């Protein structure tokens, strides 16, 4: 048995899909009694803890514990109660549960995901660092889309901003793929600062 997972950003930057892609060889997922997902934002020491109560492959309760200790029951928000999570029935994570406000976008950053499944008397664990780029990607795309073939004084600056922010965004993704979350975060934030600070005087 090897527990593993995927995190997929969704168009619009308002949802992540959490998918269990474990090899359940030797373990029946129907025997899982509890599963947890902890999401730790970069630079934080305490994350958001999602706790699933499960029986015979059916989720019967779900809470989220914020870093300040506040526990909120979000079971009523589920539209599918089947466990484990699959591409057809992923666990959908929204910004409100991570302190970003109702109907808000999920902030681009680096996050650590810790996934556990309990099958008495064993605990299975899967962890990953993920770079979430949706918001910055939109910003970079908009910087490129705003370019115009004019003699405007700031056009060269806008071109440099669009090109450089794209390079640093790609570098952030590359750094994460190569196991360097610190560099990934630094380059992502630099890409964000570039595209948000583009010349707007034309």
N, C-alpha and C positions, 0 to 999 in steps of 0.2 A: 504494500500500500504506500503510495506517494501522493501526498496532498499538494495540489498546485492550483493556480488561479490566473485569470486574465482580467485586466481593467481596460475598458474601451470608452473613450470619449465619444459623445454623441453630438451631432450637428446642432448648433445653437448654444453650445457651452452650458446648458442647464442640467445635463444628466451625465452620470457615468454608469456604465453597465459592468457589474461585477459577476464574473462567470467562473464556476468551478470546472476546471479541466483535468481533474485528478485521475490517476490510475487507481481504481478501486479494487484491484486484484487482491483477493484474500480478505477483503472487508466488505460487508454489506452496508451501503449507505443508509439503509433503513434502520440500522442499529445506532446511528448517531443520535444522541440525546440533547446535545447542545453544540452550537457553532458560534464563533465570534469573529468579527472583523474590526480591527483597530486601524484607524486612519490617523497618521501622525504627520502634520504639516512640517515642512523643512524648518529647522531651528527650534522646534517645540520639543518639550520633554514629556508632555502628556497629550494624548490624542483623543479622538472620538471613538467610543466603544459601542459597537452594535452587537447585541446579544440575542441569539435566536434559540427559542425552546422548540425542540423537535421530537416527534414520535412517529415511528413507522413511515418516515419520509414526508411527513406533513409538518409544516411550521405552525405552532399553536400560540406563539407569543413572540414579540419583537420589541426591544427597547433600545434607546440610544442614550449613552451616558456622556455628557459634555465634560470638557477638561475641568470645569469648576465643580463637578460632582452631581450636577442636576441630571436626573433620570427622566426621560420622556418616553411614554409608550407610543409607538408608531405602528402597531400591528394593523390598525384600521386602514393604513395607507397601502397595504399590500394588495396586489391584484392577482397574485398567484402564490399559493401556499406550498408549492412543491419544493422539496429538497432532494438532491443538491441543485444549485443554480446552474442553468445551462444557457446556451445561446438563445434558445427559444423562450426561456423563462429566467432571465437574469435578475439579480437583485439590483434595483434601480436606485442610485444614490443621487439626492438632490441637494442643492446649496443650503436650503433652510436647515437641514440636519447638521450642517457643519458651521453654523453660525453666520452664514452669509446673507440671511434675510429671506423673506417669502418671495418666491418666484425669481430669485436672483441667479446670476451666472456663477458657476464654480470657478474660483480664482485659479489662474495659471500659476503653477509653482511645482516644486518637487514634493512628493508625498511618499511616505512609507506605508505599505499595506501589510498587516499581519493577520493571517487567516488561520483559525484553529478549528478543529473538529474533535469532539469528545466521543469515544466509543469505549465505554467502561471495560477495562481499567486503563485504556490507552488515550493519549492525547497526540493528535497529528497536527503538524504546523507547516505553514507555507508563508514566506515573506518575500516582498519585492519592493524596490524603489521605482517609482513611476514619475516621469516628467509629464505634466499636464499642460498642453500648449495651446488649447483652443482659443482663448482670449487673445494671447499674443499673436497667434497665427492670423486671426482676423485683423488685428491692428496692422501687422506687416502687409497683409494683402491690400488693406485700404490705403496704406502708404504708396504701394505700387500703382493702385488704381487711380490715385489722385494726380499722377504725373501727366503733364500736358506738354505738347510740342510748342513751347513759347520761349520768348527771350526774357522771361521774368528773372529778376536778379536772384531769386532764391531757388530757381529750378535745379541748378547744379547741386545745391544742398539737399533738395528733396530727392534727387536721384541717388546721391550718396547714402542718404538715410534709408531709402527703400532697399538698396543693394546690401548695405552693411547690416541692417536689421535682419534681413533674410539669411545672410551668412551666419550671424550669431544664433539665430533660431535653429538652423540646421546643425550648427556646432553643438548646441545644447542637446538636441536629440541624439547626435552621434556620441556625445560624452556619456549619456545615460546608457546607450546600447553597449558601451565599453566599460561599464561599471564604475563611473566616476560621478556620483550624484552632486558632489560639491561644485565641480566644474559645470555640470549641467545647469544647476541653479544659477550660478554666477552669469553664465552666458545667456540664459533665458531672461534674467532681470535686465541685462544690458540691452538685449534686443527690444525688450519692452520700453526701456527708457529712450532708446533711439527713435522708435516709431511714434511714441507719444509726444516726443519733443520736436517733431518735424516742423520745418518752417511753414508758417501759416499766414504770411504777410502778403502773398500774391492775390 
